[in-house]
Amino acid sequence: MVDKPLTPANAQRLRLFDTYRGRGHRNNNLFLVYSVKTDQDWVLPSDRHLVHWIYYLETDSNVRDFAFVSGSDSRNSGLCSVDVLLENGTRIEHQVGRKNAEQSSEALEPKTEPSIRNVASTKIRIFTDEDLQPHVKTSLRWLKPISFASALRDQEYARQTLMLLDYFNQQASGDIGRVLEEPQVCEHASAIILGLIVRLAIKGHIRLDLSANSFGFGTRWTLPVKER
């Protein structure tokens, strides 16, 4: 019998199963996410990795690109490494995981910002629970808008995107509800417009403020200085 080639969906499902089996007896949640920024699916092995991905990678305008270079397994106590490319061209490695003896004593100390250290000429940022906890609520608020953007996967919508960019450049700031009320926008499905707005935010063209409230018509947006 000739084996049929795997569809992308089936291949991703098998990857997810392999990751789950490799977790041993752990009880952490496992997340399969689609990244608009990298246009790839990623498997995240715990809640802390989900918060890190949303806040420090996907929605961080200073991050241009990233790739997970190692997942969690029983040997590294949940440590996960991410190769991150910043907008200024600098490369940095993010390490996310439980505090353990393998990490430096500097990383074990609670800090308001993730610790940064240089190892073999590679800059490394170690994220502990103290770094992630303050951003849990904001990160969870991003799940809804990210789902709007994810629904547009593999769809360009070039004309609508250019229309929104032109509007944002003219207005410089506002709220989501006002965007949807614009005559040139009303002719398009609101779900598509919302997805494109979030896509533009993830790619750094605008900024969405979800620090206090969930995503909705009242969500404020601003044009970054670099886009003006």
N, C-alpha and C positions, 0 to 999 in steps of 0.2 A: 504494500500500500504506500502510495506517495504522500508524504506529509504536505498538507496545505500550508502556505505561508501565513504567518500570523498577521492579523490586522493590527494597526497601531493600538487600538483599544484593548485587544486581547494581550498584546505584548506588555502594555502598561499594567494590566491586571495581574499577569504572571510576576512582573517585577514587584508589585505590591505584596503578593503572596510570599515571594522569596524574602522580602524585607521582614514581613511578619514572622515567618518561621525562624529567621536569624535572630530574633529578639529574645529567644529563650523563654523564660518564665516571667518576663516583665509585664507589668500591668499598665504601662504608659499608653496614652492614646496614640494612634497612628493616623497621620493626615496625608491624603493625596491632594496636592494643590496644583493649580495652573498659574504660572508666573507670566504676567503680561510683559514684564521688563525683559525676561530672557526668552519668552515664547517657548517655554518648556514645562513639562510636568515634573514635579519634585515630590518625593516621599519624605515627610517630616516625622521623626520618631517620638515626639513628645509635645506636650503643651508649650514648654519653654522654647522649643525650636520653632513652633508656630508663631509665638510672639516675636521672637528674634527675626524671623523671615519677614513678617509684616512690617515691623517698626524700623528695623535696622537695614533691611535690604530692599524689599519691594516698594515701599513708600518713601524711602530716603532719597531726596533729590540729589544728594551728593554721590550716590552710587549709580554708576553707568551700567555695570554688568556684574554678574556673579555666577559661580558654579559650585555646587557641593562636591567636594573632592573626597570625602570619606563619610560614611554613615556610622551609626552607633552599633556596637556589638558588645558582647560580654567582656571582651578583653580591655576595652578602653572606658568602661563605666559610663557609656552614654555620650562620650565626647564626639563632637561633629565638627569638621573643618570645612570652611567655605572660602574659596578663592574670590576675592572682591576687587573689582576695578573701579576706582573713583573717577569722578568727572575730570579731575586735574591730571589724570594719567597714572596716578600712584596705585600700586597693587598692595593689598593688605590681606592677611589671613584672619578670618574670624574663627574662634574656637568657642563652641557652645556645649555645655554639659554640666553635670553636677560637680560641686566642689569635691575634690579628692586629693589624695596624697601625691598624685602624679603632677598636679599643677603647682606652680610656684607659690610661695607664701604670700607674695604680692597679690596674686589673684584671689587669695582666700579672704582678703580684707574687704569689708563692705565699702563701696565707693559710689559716688553720685554719677560718675562716668566710668565706662568700661576701662580696665587697665590696659595699657599699651606697653609692649616691651619688644626689643629686637633680639631675634635668635637667628644666628647664622645669616645676617643681613636681610632677614625677612621680618617685616613688621607684623606683629601679632596682637590682636585684641581679644582678650579673654572675657567672655560674658558669663557672669554668675547670676544667681537668682536675684541678688540685690540690684543688679543692673536692669533686669527685665521687669521686675514687679511693678515699678511705677508706671509702666507703659501698657499694662495688661488691658485696662479699660479702653484706651484709645485704639489699641490693636484690634480688639474685638469689634469696635465700631467700624473698622475698615472691612470686615468680612462681607457686609452687604454691598458696598460699592464695588469691591473687587469682583463679586459675583456678576454684577452688571457688565463689567469689562470682560470677564472671562467668557460670557455668553457670546461675545463678538469675535471669538477666536477664529483665525483664518479669514476674517472678513475685513477688508481695508477701509471702506467707506471714505474714500479720498475727498470727494466733494463736500460731504458733511464735515469732515475734519478741518478742511481749509476754511469753511464757513465759520466754524467755532473759533479757530485761531484768529481770524480776522475780528470777530466780535470781542474776544478777550483782549486783543491788542488795543482796541478802541476804548474799551470800558475800564480796563486795569483792575477792577474789583467789582464785587457784587455778590448775589446769592443765586443758588441753583434755580429757584422758582422763577426769577426774573429772566433767566436764560430761556427757559421753556416757554415763556410768554412772547418771546420775540417772533414777529410774523414769519421770518425766513426759517425759523426753527419749528414752528407749529405744524408744518406740513410733513414732518418726519415723526416716526414713532418715538414716544418719549423714552422707551427702554433703550433704543439705539442711541439717542442723544445722551442719556445718562451714562451708558457704557463708554461712549467716546470721551465724555468729560473726565471720567475716572481714568481712562487710558492716557489722556493728556496729562493728568495730574501725576500718574505713576512715572511717566516719561519726563517729568520736570517742567512742562510748559506752563502749568498753573499749580497753585497750592490750594488744597482743601483743608479747612479747619475742622477737625473732628475731636478736638481736645476736650470739649465740654458736652457736645450733643451728638446724637446719631446722625447718619447720612439722611438728608431729606431736602425739601424745597427751601428750608431756611439755612442750609449749609452755606457758609461763606467761602468764596474763592478769591484769590488774589493773584496778580501777575508778578512773578519774580522780577527783581531788578534786572537780571541778565536778559530777560525777554523784552524789556522795554526799549 
